[in-house]
Amino acid sequence: MLRLDPLLSYHHIKTVDEKDTVPMASQPDNMSRRAFLRGSATLIPTVGLAGGISLTAQADEPAPNLSEYQPVFFGEDEWSFLLAACDRLIPGEHAGSGPGALDTNVPIFLDRQMDSPYGHAERWYMEGPFDLDGSPDLGFQYPYSPREVYQKGIAMTQQYCRQEHGKRFEQLDGDTQDAVLKGLEANDINFASLGERQMQASDFFSHLLENTKEGYLSDPIHGGNKHMAAWKMVGFPGARASYRDWVDQHDVEYPLGPVSLNGERG
């Protein structure tokens, strides 16, 4: 399983109307993060499969409310971290934008994936030797499944937050949470000094960011993208069976809403 670089950097986000990337520090508002998603409609079919997510789903179940959902894999403390982290990666309606990761049930997607073949790394080659200093092109170089990556990554991040700020991640203010996430991405947070010598902070962040985007943009049958809200925002038509009537119509806005694999229509 090759390790794929995130399509969206937490430091640099390219907006639809910009030719150059803009440092996040100069774009503190939420819209700079969301502009990438609006320009990503052509990438949606591949984003959902980039990380090897499970294709099993409960097609006939209605989308649950995030506030009422009971995690299957993540513990209470881990779940609190995920809610806060996802909310910073894709802010939502409460921040004046929308829909966000929490509005679209992205944490539910993450929880379900951890109990899938992807979460267990059942289809990956996981035998050693592991070259921790090897090129990223070599793929995973640590003996952890995605489940273990999340468990260890969250534990190390919480340990860092308690040492540096005296609080857990979800108890920090938004700006401090952003600084912690940037520290993970840039490896400014040293997991080895916290006791984790197999995995770097950036590896954990890459998993978190990539899976968050997958949950946001994938078909709702996988647990995220509740009511296809993300597809509606970017104008993606979903799993419609035929576009014959629209093949020769150029520069015309597609007027029909999206369709999920389970038949739900937006």
C-alpha positions, 0 to 999 in steps of 0.5 A: 500500500503506497502512502499518498501525499495529502491533496490538501495541505494544512499550511497551504491551500490553493483557492479556485481563483488563485494561481499560487498557494497562499499560506494559511497564516495569511488566510485565517478565515475558514473560507480559504480552507473550503475553497479547495473543496469547491474546486475539487469536484473532478477529484472526488471519484479518486479521493474516496479510494486513495486510502484504501477505504472499505467499500462495505456499507449499510446502504439502507440505514438512515444517516445517524445524528452525530450527537447521538452516535456511539463509537464502535472503535474509538474510546471516549477520549479518542472520540473527543479528539476526533470531533475537535480535530475534524472540526478544525480541518473542515470548519462548518456551519457554526463557524459561518461556513458550511457544511463542515466535517461535523455537519457531514458525519465525518467522524462516523466515517472514520469510526466505521473504517477502523472496524473494516479491512482497511482499519485492520490493514488486512490487504496490506503487506505488513511484514518487516524489515521496516526502514524508518529512514526510507523514502516515502515512495517505499510506503508504510515503514512501521508495523501499525495498522490504521487502527493503531496509527490513530490510537498511538497518534491521538495518545501522543498528541494528547500527551503533548498538549497536556505537557505544553498547554496543561489541557487536552486537545479538545479543551484548547482554543481554536488557534492553539488547536490549529498550531498543534495540527500544524506542528503535527504536519511539520513534525515539529511535535517530536513523537520520539521524545514522547515515547513513540519511536516507530511513527512520526507526527506527520504520518499520523497527521497524513492519515487524519487529513486524508481520511477526513477528506475521504469521509467528507467527499465519499458516498454517504453509504460509507458513513460520511457526507451526510445527505450528500451535503459536500457534493451539493456544495461542490456541484458533484452529481454523484452516482447518476447512471447516465449523462447522455443528454448532457454530453454535448452541452458545454458551459451549462450548469448541471441542474440536477442534484446528486444521487447516492449509491443507495438511491438517496437524491439530493 
